[in-house]
Amino acid sequence: MNLKLYVGNLAFATEEDSLQSLFAQAGPVESARVIRDKATGRSRGFAFVEMATEDGARAAIEKFNDAELDGRKLAVNEARPQTPGGGFRREGGGDRGFGGGGFGGDRSFGGGNRRREPRW
């Protein structure tokens, strides 16, 4: 089992120290990191908590998934490995994120409301 846990649906005011003290109830915590927006420094609403033992990680998932913290129900599960490049990856395509969207592009990504012909 992965010792790193994804913690989602966090309140924007939740800080690392409150996460660390909460998850310490399940077992020893190596680290707790709230992910923040690079430009504003504001929380993005999720975090990663690394537990010291597998038993602690299992106990944390069982105990804190759907538990309430700062008025929000947490989503706690095993963190998935990061993809190369660290970004969004579409099925069957390159990893250019939400690119495309020009004329004739995929309407679900990018230029969905763009007109196909010039308006004379």
N, C-alpha and C positions, 0 to 999 in steps of 0.2 A: 504494500500500500504506500502511496505517496504521503509524505509527511507534511506537504504544503497544502493548505486548504484555501479555497476561494470562499470569501464571505461577501455576499451580495445583498442588495436592498438596504444599505446603510443610510442612516440619516446623515445629511451633509455636515452636521455638527459633531459627529462621532470622531474621536481621536484615538491614536494608537494606544495610549495608556489605558483607556477604558476597555478596549478590545483585549489587550494583554491580561488585564485583571479578570475579565470575564472568562477567557479561554483557559486561564490558569486553574480554574475550577475543575477542568477535565484532565489536566496533566501539565507537565512542564512545557513552557512556551519558549521557543528559540527566538522568534521575532514576530512582530505584528506591523504591517505596513499598509496604511491607507493610501490608495492611489489618488493622486491629485492632478488637476489640469496644469499643464506646463505654463500656460500663459497667465492664468489667474491665481493659481495656487489653491483653488477651491477643490474640495473633495469631489470625486467623480461618482461616489455612491457605492464603491466596492473596495475590498481590501484583500490582502493575502496574509494568512497566519501560518507560521511554520511551527509545528509541534516537535518536541524532542523525541517522542516515541510513537510507534504505530498504535499502541493501545490508547495513548492520549488523543491521537488523531481520530480514531474510531469513536471514542467516547465523546469527543467534541462534536462530531457530525450528528451522533444520536441525540446528544443533549441540546445542542443549539440550533439545529435546523428547525425552522418555524418558531423559534423562541423570539421573544420581543426584547428589543434594545432601543432605547431612545424613541419609543413610540412606533417602531417599525418591526415587522416580522423578518427575521434574518433568513437568508438562503445560504446554507453552509454545505459544501461538498468538496470532493477531492479536486484539486487544481489540475487542469490539463496542461501538458507541456506547451510551451510557447512555440508558435510556428516560425520558421525562418523568415526574417524580415519583420516579425512582430506585428503584422497588420492583418487586415481583412483579406480573406482568400476565397474567391469564387470557385465553384465547382467547374472543372473542365477548362479553366482559363488561367492566365498568368496571375501574378499577385499585384496588379495595378490598382487595387482598392476599388473605389466606385467610379473608375474612369469610364471612357466611352461616352455614350449619350449624345453624340453628334447626330447629324442627319442620318437616318437609317439605323441608328444604334438601338440597343436594347432599351425599351421604354421604362423598364423598372429601375434602371440605374442612370441617373443623370437627366438628359434632355427629354423627359417624359411629356412636357407640355409644349414642346417646340413645334411650330408649324412645319409641315413638310414642303410647302410651296410658298414662294413669295406672294405677298398680298398686294395686288396692283390696284 
